[in-house]
Amino acid sequence: MKTTKKLFSALLSAVMAASAIVCAIPAVSATGAFKDVAQKDWYYESVSYVYDTGIMDGIGDGKFAPKATLTRAMGVTLLYRTAGEPECDDLVNPFGDVGSSKWFTDPVKWAYDRGVVTGKSADRFAPNTDITRAEFATILARYADYADMTLPVKRNGTVKDQAKIPTYAKDAVSAMYCAEIINGRSDGSFDPSAKINRAEAAAMIERFVNVSSEDKDIIDGDATVAEGMNVKKKLYKYGASNVAILSVENRNSEPLTVTIKAYYKDQGGNVLKTESVSFEGFASGWHNYFVFEPGIAFADMDFELKTKAFSGEVLSGYVHTMDSKIQLNKQDENGAWGKDLSKATAEEIAECEAFMVRLKSYQTYEKPLTYSTKTVLFDNFGEIRTIVDYTFSNTGGYNNTGIFNAVAGLGSSAENPSNKTPTFPKNLIADMDKATSITSIGHVELFKASFPG
């Protein structure tokens, strides 16, 4: 591997982790690197960029093969390299067709853990299947969501063949088009079902990285943030009150105690209320959400984030949360409880009178852990539908591995703050079938068994 590639990987690894934004590095011309890429080619600069930054290599014999198609394994590997090739040893591999030591094993594990890919089924990834233009746009959009990127709107309108884009990819293609990450064919169409080639992938990656560098790490307003901490803030309406969510990443090389003091303000900038939260043992390279729900309406939340050294046992980095799932609140024909909504038939959904939320997480420490969580469930419109508090107890350890599940209901919804029922009614499902979630880890400790007497 060339020195420039090693330098690029080391630089990104130092400044990126679970929700880090891609750093843009100026393209260095790779004149003469590939005999099948000429300076007059429209993709010349993009190929130079991805080659010199180590995101893409040639295929040997001095060739880049710009017209060759890209497999699903190759597609996730490009994003994995773009993210600085994060450590993946502790991540779960759910796919039977992805071996433990393949060249694409870590990229697939990373992409699955971050919600960038889901697989063709629960245990099949299909790494050697060619990826389409619609699929590649979708994983780019998911990566942007995972990285908390705000894609700019540089133009309005849609591609000519919008009606031919699969439903799952419509929002992604629209976002990528408006951000000028994709341009489409010369006739104005996108050609969603066509297999993406290496030149097109190189161009989309280069544009994506350059756009992401325009996204700001620090939010607007009065915020004091300690060195080495990457923070993003979003505000939401929640019933008659508001909720603020901070996405926080520790880019320092040491674990820390993180303390955040929040100032809730009205339209005039007057402080209505203050609140402080702390997290001891915030692991290096770890990402977590902090959910602030003061129970009042406020116009903005300013904050101070301070850190200090932490010298105890650091357990937070072993905990991994997964996107919540909406499930049927009934048994299937095999007696299994709670089929995922995405896998249920229209008839099964119509027959079900209530639905539930399945919280998922896993931990990779050698001993059982207990950790508290706060999950925020967003409906199809990106609005908060519910906030669920749950404590996972006695999870993991050498004798108890796997993914840990908890069934929850709507919890304290905006319409019913005191709701404790484990399900939500059928009439809400039309707003929830594409629900997403974020989960905040509140406290992590070793499991302490207690016995009567």
N, C-alpha and C positions, 0 to 999 in steps of 0.2 A: 504494500500500500504506500502511496506517495506521502511525503512529509506534509504536504498541504492538507491531505485528507486526515491524517492523524491530528494535525493542529485544529482542524475544523471540528472533529469529534470531541476533542478535549475541551475546546472552548464551549461548545454547546452543552456538554455534560456538566460543566461547572456552573452554568446559569439556568439550566432547565430541569424540570422534574414533572410531577404528576399533572399540573395544569399550566405549565410554563408556555409562554408564547415563543414561537420560532424567531430566532434572531436573523436578520438579513445580513448577508456578507456579500460585498460587491463581487460580481462575476469576474473571473480571471480568464482571459482568452486562452482557449486550448487549441490554438492554431496548429494544425498538423497532427493532432492527437488521433484523429480518425480519418481514414482515407475515404469513407463513405459519407462524410459530413463536410460540405463545401461552405465557404464563407458567404456565398450568395443564397444559401438555403434559409428559409424563413425561421427555421428552428436552430440555426447555428449558435446564437447567443445563449439560448436556453440549454442546449446540450453542453456548451462550454461551462455554464454555471453549475449544472448538476454533476458534471464530471470533476470540476476543480474543487467542489465542496464535498465530494465523496458520497453524494446521494445516489449517483448511478455510475456504473462502470461500463466498459465495452464488453463485447462478447468474445474477444480474442481475435488474433490475426489483424490487429489494427482497425477493427470495425466496431461501429456502434449499433448498426442495424436499426436505423430510425423507423423503418416501416414494419418491423417485427411486432407482433402482438405481445401483450402483457398478461401474465397469469395473476390469479388472486394472491398467490404467495408473493409474487414480485410487487404487486400493488401495495400491500401492507408493509413490505420491507422498505419501500421508498419513504413512507411516512415515519416508520421506525427510525430510519437514518436521519430524517429531517428533525426528529425529536431528540437527536443526540444519542441514540442507542441506549436507553435507560436499562438499569439492572432488572432482570426478570426472573432470577432464580427462585424467588418466593411466590411467583404467580402460578395460578392453576391453568392447566391445559385440558380443556374439556373435549377435545376433538380426537377421535380414534384414528383419523387419517393424517394426523400431524405427529410424526415421531418425536421422541424426546431429544434427538440430536441432529435434526435436519437444519439446513442453513436458514430456514424460515421459521423455526420453532419459536425463538424468542420474539420475533416480530408479530407472529400470530398471537402468542400469549399476551403480549403487551397490548395489541390492538383490541383483543377481546376484553381484557380487564378494563380498558378505558372506554369501552362502549363504541369503538370505532367500527368494529365488525361484529356480526352475530353468528355467522355460519349458515350453511344451507339447511341444517337441522341442528338439534341439540348436541349431537356428537359427530357431525360431519362438516368439515370446512371446505372441501374440494379445492385444495391448493393449486392443482394443475389446470383448473378450468380458466379459460381466458376471461378477463374482466371487461365489461362493456363500458362505454362512455358514461352512461347513466349511473352505473355502479361506482365508478371512480369518483364522479362528482359527489356521490352520496357519502363515501368514506372521507372525502376532504371536508365536507360539511360537518360530519360527525366529529372529526378531529378538531375543527374550529369550535364546536360546542364544548368538547372536553377541555380545550385549552382556554375557555372563557373568552374567545375572540369575538369582537364585534366587527362583522364584515361591513365595509363601507358600501353605500349605494352610489355608484359612479355614473349609472345610467338607469333609465326606466324601460319598461317594455318587456317583451318575452320573445323567445325564439319562435321561428316560423312554424315548427312542428310540435308546439307545446302539447297538443292533444295526443301525440304519440308517446309522450314520456310516461313511464310507469308511475302509478300513484305514489309509491314509496319514495320516488326520486324527484317529484315535481318541486317541492320546496327547496331541495338542495340545488337543483339545476337553476332555479330562479335566483337563489342567493348568489351562486357562483357567476351567473351571467351578469347580474346587476353590479357585482364587485369587479367585473371585467377579468375574472380568472379564466373564464371560458368565453370564446368568441363565436363558436359555431362554424358551420361550413360557409363557403362563398355565397351560397344562395340564401343565407339567413337561417338555415335549419340547424338543429343540434345533432341529429342522427343518433338518438339515444341507445339503440340496440346494436350499433356497430361496435366491434371490438376496438378498444383504444390501442394505439401503437406507441412505441417508445418515444418518438419525437413529440407526440401530443402530450404524453405524460410528463415529459421533461418541461414542456412549456407551461403546463398547468401548475406543476410544483414550483417553478421559478416565480410565476405570478402570485401564487399563494403565499410564498415566503415573503415576497416584497410587500404584499398587502398586509400581512400579519405584522410586519415591522412598523406599520403605521398605527397599530392598535396600542393604546397607552396602558402601561402597567398600573399607574396610580390614578385613582378616581379624581374627579373634579371636586372642588370645595375645600374646606378646612380639614386636612388630614395630616397627622404627624405619624410617620411610619419609620420604624427602626431599620437600620442598615441591613441589607441582605434579605428583607422580607418583601415578597411580591403580593400585592393586595388588589382586589377588585371588589367593587360594591355595586349592588343592585337593590332597588326599592320596589316594593310590591304593595298593592292595595289588598287588604284582607278583611272583608266585612266592613265594619265601621272604623277599623284601625288600620295600621300599616305594619309591614314587616321589612326589615333590612337583612340582607344576606351578604356576608363578606367571604370571599374566596381567598384563602391565605396559604402561601407556600413558603417554606423555610429554605432559602437558597444558600444559607450559611453551611459551613462544614461541620458544625457542632450542634448537638441538641440544645434546646432553649426552653425557658419558661416564658410563655407569651401572655401578656396582659393587655386587654383592650378596654378602654373607657369610651363609652358611647355618649354623645350629646344629641338628644332629640330636639329639633328646633321647629318653630312655626314659620309661616311665610315671611315674617319680619326678621327672622334670624334670632328670635328670643329662645332661650333654652327652656324647654318644657319639663324635661326629666333627664337624669343621667343614670348610667348603669355600667358596672364593671364586670368583666369575666376574665378568667385565667385558665391557661392550659399548661400543666407542668409536664416536661419531657416531650416537647414537640420535636419529633425526629428530624435530623438533617435530610433534605430532599423530599420531605413529606408534605402532603397537601391536605387541608381540612377546610370545612365550611364552619362559619359561626353564624347562627341564626338568632337575630334579635327581634323579639316580639313583645314590646312594652305594654301592649294593650291600650294604646292611645293612637289617635290620628296625629301624624306629624308630616311636615313638608320635606325635611331632609334630616340626615343623621351624619354629623361630623364625628371624628373619632381620633384617639391617640393609641397607637400600637407600640408598646414598649417590650423589650426583651431583656433577659438576664441569663447568665450561664446556668445550666442544669447538670448536676453531677450524679443523679440517681440512676436506677435502671430504666432504660428507655424502651417502652413497649408499643408506643403508638404506631411506629413504622411497620409493625407486623399485622395491623388490622386493615382489611380491605372491604369496602362496601360495594354493593352491586345495585343496579337500577331496580327499583321496585316493580312488581308485576301485578296487573289486575287479573283476578281469577274468579271463576264461577264458584258460588257458594253452594256446591252440591257435589255428590259423588258421580263419577262416570260409570260406564258399563262394567269396568273392571274393579269397581269399588274404591278407586283412588279418589282422594278428595282435592278439589280445587284445580281444575284444568285451567291453564293459561288462556286468557281471553283471545290472544292472537292465534291459538291453535283450535279454538272451539268453532263449531259449525254455526251457521245462522240459526238453524233449528235449535241447537243447544242453548244459544244465547236467548232466543225468544222464550224458551221454556223456563229459564232461570229467573227467579224472582228477586235475587239479591247477589251482590258481588263483594269481593273482599280484596284487600291489599296484601301482597306477600313481600315482606322485607327480607333481603338476602345479604349475607356477608360471609367472609371467611377470614381466618387468621393463620399465620404461618409460624408462630412461636412453638417451642418444644413443650411448653406447659400450658394447661388450660387457662384461659383469660376470661374476665368479665369486663364488658364495656357498655356504656350507655350511648344511646343514639337518639337523634332527632331527625326524622325524615319529613321533608317537605314534598308533597305530591302536587304536580302541576297538571291541569287539564289540557285538552286539545288546543286551547287558546293561550297557553302560557301563563294562566292565572292560577294562584294558589287555591287548591281545592281543600286540602287538609294538611295538618301538621300532626305527626304521630311520634310520641315518645316511647321508646322501648329499650330495655336493658337485655343484652345477650349475656347469659351467664353459663359458665363452665363450657366454653367453646374451645375446640382444638386440643392441641397436645398430641403426642405421638400415638396415643390410643384412641383419639377421637377426632379424626381429620374429616374434611369435606366442607360443604357449603351449608351454613346454618340459616334456617328459615324461621320467620315469625309471622303469624297471621295478625293483621290489624284491620280495623275498620276506618271510617273517615275521621275518627278521633275528634279533636276540637275544630270542627269546620266553622267557616265564617257564619253560616246560617244557624249553627247550633254549637256554641263554644263549649258546652258541658257534655256533648255527646260522647258516650263511652261504648256504644254498641259496636260489635265486631264486623258489621257489614254495612253496605250502603245500597239504596234501593235501585230498582231496575230503570226508573225514569232518568237517572243520571248517566247511564252508560253511553249514550250518544255523545256526551261531552268528555268521556274518559277513555275511549278505546285506543287513543294514542298518547296516553298519559306518560309523563316523564317524572323523574324525581332527583333530588339531591339528599345526601345523608351527612349529617354532622356527627362527629365522634366527640362525646362530651368528656369521658374519663375512661382510662384503661388501667386495669390492675390485675394482678394474679388472682385466679379464682381461689376463694377461701371456703373450703367445705365446712359446714356446721352440722353437728349431730345432736339429737335430743339428749337431755340429761347431762 
